Amino acid sequence: MNGFNIDLIFRIAGIGIFISVLTIVLKQAGKEEQAQMLTLGGVVVVLLMVIQLINELFSNIKTIFNLF
């Protein structure tokens, strides 16, 4: 893979750790709804990162096989 490096995995792991710590803090403070919204926001951010990678993968496949 041309543009893939280990930094993306560390970014996703860092986001997960950060979100989980903040979720625990919010739950301890009795803010369950905000903790759920924070978790949902973290999932959306990670999904956007993965979607960009999938887009890059399909672009590479089109280039390799001379599609379109």
N, CA, C and O atoms as a GROMACS GRO file, in nm:
protein
  272
    1MET      N    1   0.084  -0.118   0.000
    1MET     CA    2   0.000   0.000   0.000
    1MET      C    3   0.089   0.124   0.000
    1MET      O    4   0.182   0.136   0.079
    2ASN      N    5   0.057   0.211  -0.087
    2ASN     CA    6   0.143   0.327  -0.107
    2ASN      C    7   0.141   0.425   0.009
    2ASN      O    8   0.246   0.459   0.063
    3GLY      N    9   0.021   0.471   0.049
    3GLY     CA   10   0.011   0.576   0.149
    3GLY      C   11  -0.012   0.525   0.290
    3GLY      O   12  -0.028   0.605   0.382
    4PHE      N   13  -0.012   0.394   0.309
    4PHE     CA   14  -0.044   0.340   0.441
    4PHE      C   15   0.080   0.336   0.529
    4PHE      O   16   0.186   0.292   0.487
    5ASN      N   17   0.063   0.383   0.650
    5ASN     CA   18   0.169   0.368   0.749
    5ASN      C   19   0.105   0.343   0.885
    5ASN      O   20  -0.017   0.352   0.899
    6ILE      N   21   0.185   0.313   0.981
    6ILE     CA   22   0.137   0.271   1.112
    6ILE      C   23   0.076   0.388   1.191
    6ILE      O   24   0.008   0.366   1.291
    7ASP      N   25   0.100   0.512   1.147
    7ASP     CA   26   0.046   0.628   1.218
    7ASP      C   27  -0.106   0.626   1.225
    7ASP      O   28  -0.163   0.670   1.325
    8LEU      N   29  -0.171   0.578   1.122
    8LEU     CA   30  -0.317   0.573   1.122
    8LEU      C   31  -0.369   0.482   1.233
    8LEU      O   32  -0.466   0.515   1.300
    9ILE      N   33  -0.306   0.369   1.251
    9ILE     CA   34  -0.347   0.276   1.356
    9ILE      C   35  -0.328   0.342   1.493
    9ILE      O   36  -0.414   0.328   1.580
   10PHE      N   37  -0.217   0.413   1.511
   10PHE     CA   38  -0.194   0.481   1.638
   10PHE      C   39  -0.294   0.595   1.659
   10PHE      O   40  -0.336   0.619   1.772
   11ARG      N   41  -0.331   0.664   1.552
   11ARG     CA   42  -0.432   0.771   1.564
   11ARG      C   43  -0.566   0.715   1.608
   11ARG      O   44  -0.632   0.770   1.696
   12ILE      N   45  -0.607   0.605   1.546
   12ILE     CA   46  -0.735   0.543   1.581
   12ILE      C   47  -0.731   0.493   1.725
   12ILE      O   48  -0.828   0.510   1.799
   13ALA      N   49  -0.621   0.431   1.764
   13ALA     CA   50  -0.609   0.383   1.902
   13ALA      C   51  -0.609   0.500   2.000
   13ALA      O   52  -0.671   0.492   2.106
   14GLY      N   53  -0.541   0.607   1.966
   14GLY     CA   54  -0.538   0.725   2.052
   14GLY      C   55  -0.676   0.786   2.069
   14GLY      O   56  -0.714   0.826   2.179
   15ILE      N   57  -0.750   0.794   1.959
   15ILE     CA   58  -0.887   0.847   1.967
   15ILE      C   59  -0.972   0.757   2.057
   15ILE      O   60  -1.049   0.806   2.138
   16GLY      N   61  -0.957   0.628   2.043
   16GLY     CA   62  -1.033   0.534   2.126
   16GLY      C   63  -1.002   0.547   2.273
   16GLY      O   64  -1.092   0.547   2.357
   17ILE      N   65  -0.874   0.559   2.306
   17ILE     CA   66  -0.835   0.574   2.447
   17ILE      C   67  -0.886   0.706   2.502
   17ILE      O   68  -0.937   0.712   2.614
   18PHE      N   69  -0.871   0.814   2.425
   18PHE     CA   70  -0.914   0.946   2.468
   18PHE      C   71  -1.066   0.949   2.492
   18PHE      O   72  -1.112   1.000   2.593
   19ILE      N   73  -1.141   0.894   2.398
   19ILE     CA   74  -1.287   0.892   2.410
   19ILE      C   75  -1.330   0.806   2.529
   19ILE      O   76  -1.423   0.842   2.601
   20SER      N   77  -1.264   0.693   2.549
   20SER     CA   78  -1.305   0.607   2.661
   20SER      C   79  -1.277   0.672   2.796
   20SER      O   80  -1.356   0.657   2.889
   21VAL      N   81  -1.165   0.742   2.808
   21VAL     CA   82  -1.135   0.812   2.934
   21VAL      C   83  -1.237   0.923   2.959
   21VAL      O   84  -1.288   0.936   3.070
   22LEU      N   85  -1.267   1.001   2.856
   22LEU     CA   86  -1.365   1.108   2.873
   22LEU      C   87  -1.504   1.051   2.903
   22LEU      O   88  -1.580   1.111   2.979
   23THR      N   89  -1.538   0.939   2.843
   23THR     CA   90  -1.667   0.876   2.870
   23THR      C   91  -1.676   0.831   3.015
   23THR      O   92  -1.780   0.849   3.079
   24ILE      N   93  -1.570   0.773   3.068
   24ILE     CA   94  -1.568   0.731   3.208
   24ILE      C   95  -1.584   0.852   3.300
   24ILE      O   96  -1.659   0.846   3.398
   25VAL      N   97  -1.514   0.960   3.268
   25VAL     CA   98  -1.525   1.082   3.350
   25VAL      C   99  -1.667   1.136   3.347
   25VAL      O  100  -1.722   1.173   3.450
   26LEU      N  101  -1.727   1.140   3.228
   26LEU     CA  102  -1.864   1.192   3.218
   26LEU      C  103  -1.964   1.102   3.290
   26LEU      O  104  -2.058   1.152   3.352
   27LYS      N  105  -1.945   0.972   3.282
   27LYS     CA  106  -2.037   0.881   3.353
   27LYS      C  107  -2.023   0.897   3.504
   27LYS      O  108  -2.122   0.890   3.577
   28GLN      N  109  -1.901   0.917   3.551
   28GLN     CA  110  -1.879   0.939   3.694
   28GLN      C  111  -1.946   1.067   3.741
   28GLN      O  112  -1.990   1.076   3.856
   29ALA      N  113  -1.954   1.166   3.652
   29ALA     CA  114  -2.017   1.294   3.685
   29ALA      C  115  -2.168   1.290   3.668
   29ALA      O  116  -2.236   1.389   3.693
   30GLY      N  117  -2.221   1.175   3.624
   30GLY     CA  118  -2.364   1.161   3.609
   30GLY      C  119  -2.418   1.217   3.479
   30GLY      O  120  -2.538   1.245   3.468
   31LYS      N  121  -2.334   1.232   3.381
   31LYS     CA  122  -2.375   1.287   3.252
   31LYS      C  123  -2.377   1.175   3.148
   31LYS      O  124  -2.293   1.171   3.059
   32GLU      N  125  -2.473   1.085   3.162
   32GLU     CA  126  -2.482   0.967   3.076
   32GLU      C  127  -2.508   1.005   2.930
   32GLU      O  128  -2.448   0.947   2.839
   33GLU      N  129  -2.598   1.100   2.908
   33GLU     CA  130  -2.633   1.137   2.770
   33GLU      C  131  -2.514   1.198   2.697
   33GLU      O  132  -2.491   1.168   2.580
   34GLN      N  133  -2.439   1.283   2.765
   34GLN     CA  134  -2.322   1.344   2.702
   34GLN      C  135  -2.215   1.239   2.674
   34GLN      O  136  -2.144   1.247   2.574
   35ALA      N  137  -2.203   1.139   2.763
   35ALA     CA  138  -2.106   1.032   2.741
   35ALA      C  139  -2.143   0.951   2.618
   35ALA      O  140  -2.056   0.913   2.540
   36GLN      N  141  -2.272   0.924   2.599
   36GLN     CA  142  -2.315   0.849   2.481
   36GLN      C  143  -2.292   0.930   2.354
   36GLN      O  144  -2.250   0.875   2.252
   37MET      N  145  -2.318   1.060   2.359
   37MET     CA  146  -2.296   1.145   2.241
   37MET      C  147  -2.147   1.154   2.208
   37MET      O  148  -2.109   1.156   2.091
   38LEU      N  149  -2.063   1.160   2.310
   38LEU     CA  150  -1.919   1.163   2.288
   38LEU      C  151  -1.872   1.034   2.222
   38LEU      O  152  -1.791   1.036   2.130
   39THR      N  153  -1.922   0.922   2.270
   39THR     CA  154  -1.887   0.793   2.210
   39THR      C  155  -1.932   0.786   2.064
   39THR      O  156  -1.857   0.740   1.978
   40LEU      N  157  -2.053   0.832   2.038
   40LEU     CA  158  -2.103   0.834   1.901
   40LEU      C  159  -2.017   0.924   1.813
   40LEU      O  160  -1.987   0.888   1.699
   41GLY      N  161  -1.978   1.039   1.864
   41GLY     CA  162  -1.890   1.128   1.788
   41GLY      C  163  -1.756   1.064   1.758
   41GLY      O  164  -1.703   1.081   1.648
   42GLY      N  165  -1.700   0.993   1.853
   42GLY     CA  166  -1.574   0.923   1.830
   42GLY      C  167  -1.585   0.817   1.723
   42GLY      O  168  -1.495   0.801   1.640
   43VAL      N  169  -1.696   0.744   1.724
   43VAL     CA  170  -1.718   0.642   1.621
   43VAL      C  171  -1.729   0.707   1.483
   43VAL      O  172  -1.675   0.655   1.385
   44VAL      N  173  -1.798   0.820   1.475
   44VAL     CA  174  -1.814   0.889   1.347
   44VAL      C  175  -1.678   0.937   1.295
   44VAL      O  176  -1.650   0.924   1.176
   45VAL      N  177  -1.595   0.991   1.383
   45VAL     CA  178  -1.463   1.039   1.341
   45VAL      C  179  -1.379   0.923   1.286
   45VAL      O  180  -1.315   0.937   1.182
   46VAL      N  181  -1.379   0.811   1.356
   46VAL     CA  182  -1.300   0.696   1.310
   46VAL      C  183  -1.357   0.641   1.179
   46VAL      O  184  -1.281   0.602   1.090
   47LEU      N  185  -1.489   0.638   1.167
   47LEU     CA  186  -1.549   0.590   1.041
   47LEU      C  187  -1.512   0.680   0.924
   47LEU      O  188  -1.489   0.631   0.813
   48LEU      N  189  -1.507   0.811   0.946
   48LEU     CA  190  -1.466   0.902   0.839
   48LEU      C  191  -1.322   0.875   0.797
   48LEU      O  192  -1.289   0.881   0.679
   49MET      N  193  -1.236   0.844   0.894
   49MET     CA  194  -1.097   0.811   0.860
   49MET      C  195  -1.091   0.684   0.776
   49MET      O  196  -1.015   0.676   0.680
   50VAL      N  197  -1.171   0.584   0.813
   50VAL     CA  198  -1.172   0.457   0.740
   50VAL      C  199  -1.231   0.476   0.601
   50VAL      O  200  -1.182   0.416   0.505
   51ILE      N  201  -1.334   0.558   0.589
   51ILE     CA  202  -1.395   0.583   0.457
   51ILE      C  203  -1.295   0.649   0.364
   51ILE      O  204  -1.291   0.618   0.245
   52GLN      N  205  -1.214   0.740   0.416
   52GLN     CA  206  -1.110   0.801   0.332
   52GLN      C  207  -1.011   0.698   0.284
   52GLN      O  208  -0.966   0.704   0.169
   53LEU      N  209  -0.975   0.603   0.369
   53LEU     CA  210  -0.884   0.496   0.327
   53LEU      C  211  -0.947   0.408   0.220
   53LEU      O  212  -0.880   0.368   0.125
   54ILE      N  213  -1.075   0.377   0.235
   54ILE     CA  214  -1.143   0.294   0.135
   54ILE      C  215  -1.149   0.368   0.002
   54ILE      O  216  -1.131   0.308  -0.104
   55ASN      N  217  -1.174   0.498   0.007
   55ASN     CA  218  -1.174   0.578  -0.116
   55ASN      C  219  -1.038   0.574  -0.184
   55ASN      O  220  -1.029   0.561  -0.306
   56GLU      N  221  -0.933   0.585  -0.106
   56GLU     CA  222  -0.798   0.578  -0.162
   56GLU      C  223  -0.771   0.440  -0.222
   56GLU      O  224  -0.706   0.429  -0.326
   57LEU      N  225  -0.821   0.335  -0.156
   57LEU     CA  226  -0.804   0.199  -0.208
   57LEU      C  227  -0.870   0.184  -0.344
   57LEU      O  228  -0.810   0.130  -0.437
   58PHE      N  229  -0.995   0.232  -0.356
   58PHE     CA  230  -1.064   0.220  -0.484
   58PHE      C  231  -0.997   0.305  -0.592
   58PHE      O  232  -0.995   0.265  -0.709
   59SER      N  233  -0.944   0.419  -0.555
   59SER     CA  234  -0.871   0.501  -0.653
   59SER      C  235  -0.747   0.428  -0.702
   59SER      O  236  -0.715   0.432  -0.820
   60ASN      N  237  -0.677   0.362  -0.611
   60ASN     CA  238  -0.559   0.285  -0.651
   60ASN      C  239  -0.597   0.167  -0.740
   60ASN      O  240  -0.526   0.136  -0.835
   61ILE      N  241  -0.708   0.102  -0.710
   61ILE     CA  242  -0.752  -0.011  -0.792
   61ILE      C  243  -0.788   0.037  -0.932
   61ILE      O  244  -0.755  -0.028  -1.031
   62LYS      N  245  -0.858   0.152  -0.941
   62LYS     CA  246  -0.891   0.206  -1.074
   62LYS      C  247  -0.765   0.240  -1.152
   62LYS      O  248  -0.758   0.217  -1.273
   63THR      N  249  -0.666   0.294  -1.084
   63THR     CA  250  -0.541   0.329  -1.152
   63THR      C  251  -0.466   0.204  -1.198
   63THR      O  252  -0.414   0.200  -1.310
   64ILE      N  253  -0.461   0.105  -1.114
   64ILE     CA  254  -0.386  -0.017  -1.146
   64ILE      C  255  -0.448  -0.090  -1.265
   64ILE      O  256  -0.376  -0.136  -1.354
   65PHE      N  257  -0.580  -0.100  -1.267
   65PHE     CA  258  -0.646  -0.177  -1.373
   65PHE      C  259  -0.695  -0.089  -1.487
   65PHE      O  260  -0.768  -0.137  -1.574
   66ASN      N  261  -0.656   0.037  -1.489
   66ASN     CA  262  -0.692   0.132  -1.595
   66ASN      C  263  -0.844   0.135  -1.620
   66ASN      O  264  -0.890   0.128  -1.734
   67LEU      N  265  -0.918   0.146  -1.511
   67LEU     CA  266  -1.064   0.154  -1.523
   67LEU      C  267  -1.102   0.300  -1.538
   67LEU      O  268  -1.047   0.387  -1.472
   68PHE      N  269  -1.196   0.326  -1.625
   68PHE     CA  270  -1.255   0.459  -1.652
   68PHE      C  271  -1.152   0.548  -1.706
   68PHE      O  272  -1.181   0.664  -1.736
   0.00000   0.00000   0.00000
